[in-house]
Amino acid sequence: MTDEQHHDLPAKVRKGRSSPDAALPRPIQEHLARLLRAAYHERQDKPAFLGDAALPREFDDYLYRLWSSETAHRRRRAGACGLAAVQAALAGVSA
């Protein structure tokens, strides 16, 4: 911004700026940031259901394998805990 353009600005605008190259006032920055976040939010892929992270489809195979691995591990642990509980109960009955 040239000095001539700077002097053409209203006094209210010139007063809040220390130099022609200074940043916008904070309220204007926050307003523009809200508008920008809203625009990005509108352009994002929408989740398929509540809780969906809306990840790209390329991750589906990896996520399915991770989910099936965790499920199998959880079932093995539950089976081992159940077996231990039954053994402990039978040991208490026979004693």
N, C-alpha and C positions, 0 to 999 in steps of 0.2 A: 504494500500500500504506500503510495507516495504521500508526501507532506500535504500536497493540495487535496488529495482525497481524504486525508485524515482531518483536515480543517473543515471539510464539507459534512462531516459526521455531526449529529446532534451533540450538544454539550453533555447530555446524560450518558451517551455512549463513550465519549472521549474521557469523561471523568473517571470511569472505572478501569480504564486501561492505562498502564504505565508507558507503553510504547505502541506504535502501530502494529508491531509484530507480536504483541502479547496474546496469550491464550484467551479463549472466550470466557466470560464470567461463569462461575460454577453452576448456577441454576440452568443456564443454557446448555452447558456440557451434560448435566444430568438428564435434561429433557431429551437431547439428541441421543444420549445413550439408551434411554428407554425406548425411543422410536426404533433405534437400530436393533436392540434385543427383540422387540416385537416383530420386526421384519424377518430376522433370522429364525425366530420361532415359527412363523407362518411358513417358511420355506423348508423347514425340517420335515423328514419323513414322520408321519404320525404312527404311534404305536398301534399294533393290531388289537391289543386288549390292555386293560389296566395292569400295570406292572411290567409290561413289555418294554424292553430297553430300546426298541426300534433299531436293532443292529442290522448291518447289511446281511443279505442272504448268504454271502460267502462264509459266514461264521456258523451257519446252521449245522453243518456236518460236524464241526469241531465241538460245538455246544452239545449236540446230541451224544457224541461219544463221551464227553465229560460227564454229562448227566447220567448215562447208563453205567459208567464206571463208578460214580459215587453211589448210585442206587445199589449196585452189586456189592460194594464194600459195606454199605449200611446194612444190607440184608445178612451178609456174613457175620457182622458184629452182633446183630440182633439174634441170630441163630446161636452164636457162641454164648451170649449172655443168657439166653433161654435154656440152653443145655446146662450151663453151670448152675442156674437156679433150680432146675429139676433135680440135678445130682445132689445139690445141697439139701433139698427138701427130702429126697429119698434117704440120704445119709442120716437125717434127723429122725425119720420114721423108723429106720432099722436099728438105731442105737438104743 
